[in-house]
Amino acid sequence: FESEESLSDINNCFKPASELKETTTWSTKTIIPDDVELLRSDGACVFQKANPNWGTPDRFSCPIENTTRNGSPGGYDHPSMVVYGEDCGIELRPVTWSYAGNEFIFTSLENLMSVNECFAPGILLTEFPPTGGAPTLSPTGPVTDSPTVSPASCKKLNKDTCKKQPNCIFGPSKKKICFAKKVKFEFDCSDFTVKATCKENTLCGYDKAVKKCHHICRPEYDKKSCKKAKNKVTGVKFCKYAKKANPCKKCQSTIDCPAD
């Protein structure tokens, strides 16, 4: 690792048999705001020449997917940091994390080609180095297989790296599922633990295999099964098959989001 600390201070702090833990208490470190996601959208990063009339130096602008608007840190005299792509990093000074919610603006001594190669469309930009080891500050060719990461680290990975990890799974932002088409048809059937009580409620069904009560609009149903689910007495259909926000979108742990 790199550090401005002296070797003596490092050895005094990192003593043999000590357990090293990460911390977020460094107030001087520039980090990407928690509510901002720098997911590169289609379109290349561009170089914007200095504009004396506006008082802006040479800078870069990269389009990102819509995220929370954030004009920080603002200005051009902030400490430099490294923002990482998939297997590379760019040393830069952030100007605006998400101008208008869809543009990442920064200054850097790198050239436009290096910026576009490292910050390619579809890549999630983070302040965390790739798990496969220390990257170079310029693209290095094809991505090789990464070592297995812990489930807790999955959210930091981009799509391609995520798919190579056995502990992680990548999900779309929206997903077609079967759900109750009206609020009045929603009900938590898991409250019923007795089969007879479960079957008395027209919104619930009993799964003999796992011995559990579930709503008749099961999320895992395909379109055909979803449309068949209805009140057996009145014939009223309770369910709808359509896209909804996916709670398991992007890279997640297979523990939190098991594969279908």
Backbone torsions as a table, in degrees:
resi	resn	phi	psi	omega
1	PHE	NA	164.1	177.3
2	GLU	-107.8	144.6	179.3
3	SER	-159.3	151.4	175.7
4	GLU	-87.4	-3.8	178.2
5	GLU	-74.4	156.5	178.7
6	SER	-78.8	159.1	179.5
7	LEU	-60.8	-36.1	179.5
8	SER	-63.3	-44.3	179.8
9	ASP	-65.7	-37.8	-179.9
10	ILE	-64.5	-45.6	-179.5
11	ASN	-67.7	-31.4	178.1
12	ASN	-70.1	-32.9	-178.6
13	CYS	-86.5	-43.5	-178.1
14	PHE	-95.9	66.5	-177.4
15	LYS	-74.7	152.7	177.7
16	PRO	-53.6	139.1	178.7
17	ALA	76.5	0.6	176.9
18	SER	-78.4	144.7	176.7
19	GLU	-92.6	120.9	-178.7
20	LEU	-90.1	131.5	-179.6
21	LYS	-128.8	148.9	178.6
22	GLU	-76.3	155.3	178.8
23	THR	-141.4	155.0	178.2
24	THR	-121.4	27.9	-175.8
25	THR	-91.7	1.6	-180.0
26	TRP	-77.4	104.0	-176.7
27	SER	-73.6	-19.6	-176.7
28	THR	-87.3	-9.2	-177.0
29	LYS	-82.9	130.4	177.2
30	THR	-80.3	124.0	178.9
31	ILE	-129.9	155.9	177.7
32	ILE	-69.5	129.2	-179.5
33	PRO	-55.1	144.9	-176.8
34	ASP	-60.6	-32.0	-176.2
35	ASP	-90.2	6.0	179.5
36	VAL	-111.6	129.9	177.8
37	GLU	-117.4	116.7	-177.7
38	LEU	-91.3	69.3	178.1
39	LEU	-95.0	113.0	-176.0
40	ARG	-62.3	129.4	177.5
41	SER	-94.6	-179.8	177.1
42	ASP	-63.8	150.6	-178.8
43	GLY	107.7	140.9	-176.5
44	ALA	-82.3	155.4	170.3
45	CYS	-69.5	150.1	-178.5
46	VAL	-125.5	153.9	177.0
47	PHE	-98.7	127.3	180.0
48	GLN	-110.2	115.8	-177.2
49	LYS	-68.0	154.2	-179.6
50	ALA	-56.1	141.9	178.9
51	ASN	-123.2	100.3	-177.6
52	PRO	-58.2	-32.0	-178.9
53	ASN	-66.3	-32.2	179.8
54	TRP	-97.9	-10.1	-178.6
55	GLY	73.1	27.7	-179.5
56	THR	-105.9	137.4	176.6
57	PRO	-82.2	-179.2	172.9
58	ASP	-57.7	138.7	-179.0
59	ARG	-155.7	171.0	179.0
60	PHE	-117.7	153.1	174.7
61	SER	-135.1	126.3	179.1
62	CYS	-118.7	128.0	177.4
63	PRO	-71.3	139.1	179.2
64	ILE	-129.9	160.5	176.2
65	GLU	-63.4	151.1	-178.0
66	ASN	-53.0	130.1	179.8
67	THR	-146.1	-175.3	178.7
68	THR	-63.5	134.6	177.4
69	ARG	-68.7	135.0	180.0
70	ASN	-152.6	111.9	-177.3
71	GLY	-87.8	1.0	179.5
72	SER	-77.6	163.9	-3.8
73	PRO	-78.5	-15.4	178.4
74	GLY	77.3	147.5	179.4
75	GLY	81.1	-177.3	-173.7
76	TYR	-130.8	13.4	-175.7
77	ASP	-117.1	26.9	-179.4
78	HIS	-83.3	158.1	178.4
79	PRO	-60.4	147.6	178.7
80	SER	-77.8	157.4	177.9
81	MET	-149.5	170.0	176.8
82	VAL	-107.9	126.7	174.1
83	VAL	-107.4	131.8	-171.3
84	TYR	-103.7	143.3	169.9
85	GLY	-96.4	-140.6	-177.3
86	GLU	-77.4	-47.1	-178.8
87	ASP	-139.5	30.4	-177.2
88	CYS	-155.0	171.4	179.3
89	GLY	-144.2	152.3	177.5
90	ILE	-123.3	123.1	175.6
91	GLU	-78.6	128.2	-173.9
92	LEU	-152.9	170.5	172.5
93	ARG	-118.7	111.4	-178.6
94	PRO	-65.8	139.5	176.5
95	VAL	-107.4	-54.7	177.4
96	THR	-139.4	120.2	-176.8
97	TRP	-64.9	-43.8	-179.0
98	SER	-149.3	79.2	177.6
99	TYR	-65.6	126.1	-177.2
100	ALA	59.1	13.4	178.2
101	GLY	79.4	4.2	-177.6
102	ASN	-146.8	21.8	-178.1
103	GLU	-147.9	124.7	178.2
104	PHE	-101.3	118.9	-176.2
105	ILE	-115.1	134.8	-178.0
106	PHE	-157.5	165.5	172.7
107	THR	-110.8	151.1	-179.3
108	SER	-163.2	153.6	176.5
109	LEU	-86.2	-5.3	178.5
110	GLU	-71.8	160.3	176.8
111	ASN	-89.1	166.7	-175.5
112	LEU	-62.2	-36.7	-179.6
113	MET	-62.9	-44.6	-179.7
114	SER	-64.0	-39.8	179.6
115	VAL	-62.5	-46.2	-178.3
116	ASN	-69.7	-31.9	178.4
117	GLU	-70.8	-37.3	-178.7
118	CYS	-82.9	-41.1	-179.1
119	PHE	-99.2	60.4	-177.1
120	ALA	-77.2	156.2	177.6
121	PRO	-54.5	139.6	179.5
122	GLY	89.4	-7.8	-178.5
123	ILE	-90.4	135.2	175.2
124	LEU	-88.7	118.0	-178.6
125	LEU	-87.6	131.0	-179.0
126	THR	-138.9	171.5	173.7
127	GLU	-93.4	5.7	-178.5
128	PHE	-98.1	125.9	178.4
129	PRO	-61.1	149.9	176.8
130	PRO	-55.6	146.5	-177.1
131	THR	-70.0	-15.2	-177.8
132	GLY	-78.0	-1.5	-179.5
133	GLY	129.4	177.5	-177.5
134	ALA	-68.2	126.3	179.6
135	PRO	-84.8	166.1	173.1
136	THR	-87.5	167.0	179.6
137	LEU	-90.0	24.6	173.4
138	SER	-154.4	154.1	-178.3
139	PRO	-56.8	145.1	-175.6
140	THR	-123.4	17.4	177.2
141	GLY	101.1	-159.2	-174.9
142	PRO	-59.7	146.5	177.6
143	VAL	-80.1	132.1	178.7
144	THR	-97.1	167.2	-179.6
145	ASP	-60.1	136.5	179.3
146	SER	-93.3	153.0	175.9
147	PRO	-67.9	158.8	-179.3
148	THR	-62.7	134.4	179.8
149	VAL	-104.5	163.0	178.1
150	SER	-73.9	152.8	179.5
151	PRO	-54.4	-35.0	-177.9
152	ALA	-66.1	-19.6	-177.5
153	SER	-91.2	-6.1	-174.6
154	CYS	-58.6	-39.8	-175.7
155	LYS	-63.4	-16.0	-178.2
156	LYS	-87.4	-8.3	-172.4
157	LEU	-91.8	149.2	173.8
158	ASN	-82.4	175.7	-171.5
159	LYS	-58.5	-50.3	-175.5
160	ASP	-64.2	-44.5	-179.7
161	THR	-67.5	-37.8	-179.3
162	CYS	-58.9	-43.8	-176.3
163	LYS	-66.9	-16.6	-179.7
164	LYS	-90.5	-5.1	-176.6
165	GLN	-99.9	124.6	-179.5
166	PRO	-66.6	-21.9	-179.5
167	ASN	-89.2	-4.3	-174.9
168	CYS	-122.5	158.6	176.7
169	ILE	-142.5	140.3	-178.1
170	PHE	-107.4	125.7	-178.5
171	GLY	-118.1	152.7	178.6
172	PRO	-71.0	162.4	179.7
173	SER	-65.2	-35.9	176.3
174	LYS	-127.4	151.9	-175.7
175	LYS	-144.7	141.1	177.9
176	LYS	-76.5	122.8	179.1
177	ILE	-139.4	169.5	176.8
178	CYS	-99.5	128.0	-178.0
179	PHE	-149.7	164.6	179.6
180	ALA	-65.5	127.8	-173.3
181	LYS	-79.3	-12.2	176.0
182	LYS	-136.0	152.3	-179.2
183	VAL	-59.2	-37.5	-178.1
184	LYS	-67.1	-14.1	178.6
185	PHE	-94.9	-0.4	179.6
186	GLU	-83.1	140.2	-179.7
187	PHE	-165.1	140.6	178.7
188	ASP	-89.5	94.0	-177.3
189	CYS	-73.2	-14.5	-178.5
190	SER	-67.2	-12.8	177.5
191	ASP	-67.4	-22.7	179.8
192	PHE	-86.4	123.7	179.9
193	THR	-107.9	-10.4	-179.9
194	VAL	-106.1	132.3	-176.5
195	LYS	-56.0	-46.6	-177.1
196	ALA	-62.0	-43.5	179.6
197	THR	-65.2	-39.0	179.8
198	CYS	-60.9	-45.9	-175.2
199	LYS	-73.6	-16.0	178.0
200	GLU	-72.7	-25.0	179.8
201	ASN	-88.0	124.0	-175.3
202	THR	-67.5	-14.4	-180.0
203	LEU	-91.2	-5.4	-173.9
204	CYS	-116.5	157.8	175.7
205	GLY	-138.2	156.0	-177.0
206	TYR	-110.6	125.9	179.5
207	ASP	-93.2	108.2	-177.2
208	LYS	-66.4	-32.5	-176.3
209	ALA	-62.4	-45.3	-177.9
210	VAL	-105.4	-2.6	178.8
211	LYS	57.1	51.5	179.6
212	LYS	-137.4	151.4	178.1
213	CYS	-92.4	135.9	-177.5
214	HIS	-138.6	160.8	175.8
215	HIS	-70.6	145.5	-176.7
216	ILE	-69.6	-19.1	174.7
217	CYS	-91.0	81.8	-175.9
218	ARG	-81.8	129.0	-177.1
219	PRO	-54.4	-32.6	-175.8
220	GLU	-81.6	-6.0	179.4
221	TYR	-62.0	145.2	171.3
222	ASP	-81.1	177.8	-174.8
223	LYS	-58.4	-43.6	-177.3
224	LYS	-64.7	-47.0	-179.0
225	SER	-65.8	-36.5	-179.4
226	CYS	-63.7	-43.6	-177.8
227	LYS	-70.1	-23.2	-179.5
228	LYS	-78.4	-22.9	-177.4
229	ALA	-67.5	122.9	-177.9
230	LYS	-161.1	170.0	176.1
231	ASN	-69.5	118.6	-175.2
232	LYS	-67.2	-19.7	-178.5
233	VAL	-90.0	-51.7	-175.6
234	THR	-94.5	-18.7	-178.5
235	GLY	81.2	4.1	179.3
236	VAL	-67.7	131.5	178.9
237	LYS	-91.1	128.0	-175.3
238	PHE	-98.5	-17.9	-165.8
239	CYS	-107.8	159.5	177.7
240	LYS	-137.0	139.7	178.8
241	TYR	-110.9	111.0	-177.3
242	ALA	-162.0	175.8	179.3
243	LYS	-79.3	137.2	174.9
244	LYS	-136.7	162.0	177.6
245	ALA	-56.3	130.7	-176.9
246	ASN	-90.7	115.9	179.1
247	PRO	-65.7	-15.4	179.2
248	CYS	-108.9	36.3	-179.4
249	LYS	-73.3	154.1	179.8
250	LYS	61.4	-154.1	-172.5
251	CYS	-85.7	123.8	-178.6
252	GLN	-135.9	163.4	175.9
253	SER	-73.2	141.8	177.1
254	THR	-68.9	-12.5	176.4
255	ILE	-75.3	-44.6	179.6
256	ASP	-77.6	-32.2	-177.1
257	CYS	-132.9	81.7	179.7
258	PRO	-60.5	150.4	177.7
259	ALA	-66.1	146.7	179.8
260	ASP	-64.8	NA	NA
